[in-house]
Amino acid sequence: MDCRTNRSRTLPILLTALATFAAAPARADDQCSGHQLLSTPRAETSCQSFTAQIFVSPDQATHAVVLPSDITLYASPDMESRIVFRSSAGVTLTSQDYSSPRGDNGYYIANAQWSPDSQYFVFSMISSGGHSPWSYPMKVYSVKDNRIANFSDMISGNPTVSAQFQFSGPHTVVASTWKQTGDLNDSVPVTVDLDAAFAKLPAAPN
């Protein structure tokens, strides 16, 4: 058998296969996560297997469940979020939807964490439409009050300018805000005792 003949026949087939592989579209899975905008709409039947993010409180008593809203086909379904709080027994306590009617003017949850004492769930968000990219709104859920409050209301209405935060005690959170109003180039840490902050908030509307 002439090996050179076999190689001459195999090479074009191999090159054609490689070219076809290189030109193949991205996997459907690539369109289903990553908080990404898409240049062309994905199939309406795509991304059916949503994976919820479940955050269990340290005492195991409360679950925070983050779900994708899946509004627009021009984005991965996690471009906007809704959040549900449930007891460990499965009872829904409260929920909030941060999606927008067209899927381009809401928020998705970027960072989330329970307080060490299991009494508060803090989460930061990013605009799905890229609005105010310097701003990362933060929310705080209180188990005792069964209420979701704006973190900015606890820091004199100032914004949070980073999605990152951390706890420095059982219910004390440290985030970042601007040092001077409107100055986006100079941020400072702000520390909030969530027990004291919730006690000072106006009563929630009925």
C-alpha positions in Angstrom: 0.0 0.0 0.0 1.3 3.5 -0.9 1.2 5.6 2.3 1.8 8.7 0.4 -1.4 8.2 -1.6 -3.4 7.7 1.6 -1.9 10.9 3.1 -2.8 12.8 -0.1 -6.4 11.7 0.2 -6.7 12.2 4.0 -5.2 15.7 4.1 -8.1 17.5 2.2 -10.7 15.7 4.3 -8.9 16.7 7.5 -8.6 20.4 6.4 -12.3 20.5 5.5 -13.3 19.1 8.9 -11.1 21.6 10.7 -12.6 24.5 8.6 -16.1 23.3 9.4 -15.3 23.1 13.1 -13.8 26.6 13.2 -16.9 28.0 11.4 -19.4 26.3 13.7 -21.5 28.6 15.8 -21.0 28.9 19.5 -22.7 26.3 21.6 -26.2 27.1 22.8 -25.0 26.9 26.4 -22.8 29.9 25.8 -25.9 32.0 25.3 -27.5 31.0 28.6 -25.3 32.6 31.2 -22.7 35.3 31.8 -24.9 38.4 31.9 -24.2 39.0 28.2 -25.9 40.9 25.4 -26.2 38.9 22.1 -25.7 40.3 18.6 -28.6 38.0 17.3 -31.6 36.7 19.2 -31.3 33.2 20.6 -34.0 30.6 19.9 -37.2 31.1 21.9 -36.9 27.6 23.2 -33.3 28.1 24.3 -32.0 28.1 27.9 -34.9 26.1 29.4 -32.8 24.5 32.2 -32.5 27.5 34.5 -30.3 27.0 37.5 -31.4 28.9 40.5 -28.8 30.3 42.9 -29.8 29.3 46.4 -28.2 31.0 49.4 -28.9 29.2 52.7 -28.6 31.2 55.9 -25.9 30.0 58.4 -28.7 28.8 60.8 -30.4 26.9 57.9 -33.7 28.7 58.6 -34.0 30.9 55.5 -33.3 30.5 51.9 -32.6 33.3 49.4 -33.3 32.1 45.8 -32.0 34.2 42.9 -33.7 33.4 39.6 -33.1 34.7 36.0 -36.1 36.7 34.6 -35.5 35.8 30.9 -37.2 38.7 29.3 -35.3 39.4 26.0 -33.9 37.0 23.5 -31.1 39.4 22.7 -29.4 38.6 26.1 -28.6 35.6 28.2 -31.6 34.9 30.6 -29.6 36.1 33.7 -29.4 39.7 32.5 -32.2 40.5 35.0 -33.0 38.9 38.3 -35.8 38.2 40.7 -35.3 37.1 44.3 -37.5 34.9 46.5 -37.1 34.4 50.3 -38.4 31.2 51.7 -38.3 29.4 55.0 -36.6 26.1 55.3 -40.0 24.5 55.3 -40.7 25.9 51.9 -43.0 28.8 52.8 -42.6 31.9 50.6 -41.8 34.9 52.9 -41.5 37.7 50.3 -40.0 38.3 46.8 -38.9 41.1 44.5 -38.6 41.2 40.7 -35.9 43.4 39.3 -36.7 42.8 35.7 -38.0 45.5 33.3 -40.8 45.2 30.6 -38.3 44.9 27.7 -35.4 43.3 29.6 -33.0 46.2 29.2 -33.8 48.6 32.0 -33.7 46.4 35.1 -31.0 44.8 37.3 -29.2 41.5 37.9 -27.8 40.5 41.2 -24.0 40.6 41.2 -22.9 39.8 44.7 -24.9 38.3 47.6 -24.2 37.1 51.2 -25.9 36.3 54.4 -24.8 38.0 57.6 -23.0 35.8 60.1 -26.0 36.0 62.5 -28.4 34.8 59.7 -30.7 37.9 60.2 -29.8 39.8 57.1 -29.2 39.0 53.4 -27.3 41.7 51.5 -27.1 41.8 47.7 -25.6 44.3 45.2 -26.9 44.8 41.7 -25.8 45.9 38.2 -28.0 47.6 35.6 -29.0 45.3 32.7 -28.9 48.2 30.3 -25.6 49.7 31.4 -27.2 52.7 33.0 -25.1 54.5 35.6 -22.3 52.0 35.3 -20.6 53.5 38.4 -23.6 52.7 40.6 -24.1 49.3 42.2 -27.4 49.5 44.1 -27.5 47.4 47.3 -30.5 45.9 49.0 -30.9 44.3 52.5 -33.4 41.8 53.5 -34.3 41.6 57.2 -35.6 38.2 58.5 -37.2 39.8 61.6 -39.0 42.5 59.6 -39.5 40.3 56.5 -38.6 43.4 54.5 -36.2 44.4 51.7 -34.8 47.8 52.2 -32.5 50.1 50.2 -28.9 50.2 51.6 -28.6 53.8 50.3 -31.4 54.8 52.8 -29.0 53.7 55.6 -26.2 55.9 54.4 -28.0 59.3 53.9 -29.1 58.5 50.4 -25.6 58.1 49.1 -24.9 55.5 46.4 -22.7 52.4 46.6 -20.0 52.5 44.0 -18.8 48.9 44.1 -20.5 45.6 43.9 -18.2 44.2 46.6 -19.0 44.4 50.3 -18.1 42.4 53.4 -19.2 41.7 57.0 -17.1 42.8 59.9 -19.4 41.5 62.6 -22.6 39.5 63.2 -24.7 42.1 61.4 -22.3 44.9 60.4 -21.6 45.4 56.7 -18.8 47.4 55.0 -19.5 48.8 51.5 -18.1 51.6 49.4 -19.5 55.1 48.6 -18.2 58.3 47.2 -16.0 60.5 49.4 -17.6 63.7 48.0 -20.9 64.0 46.2 -20.5 63.3 42.5 -16.8 62.4 42.8 -16.5 58.9 41.2 -12.7 58.8 41.4 -12.5 58.7 45.1 -14.4 56.2 47.2 -14.5 55.5 50.9 -15.7 52.6 53.0 -18.9 53.0 54.9 -19.8 50.7 57.8 -23.4 50.0 58.8 -24.8 48.2 61.8 -27.9 46.6 60.2 -29.7 46.2 63.5 -29.4 49.9 64.2 -30.1 50.9 60.6 -33.4 49.0 60.3 -34.6 50.4 63.7 -34.2 53.9 62.2 -36.0 53.2 58.9 -39.5 54.6 58.4 -42.2 52.0 58.7 -42.8 50.0 55.5 -45.9 51.0 53.5 -48.8 48.5 53.8 
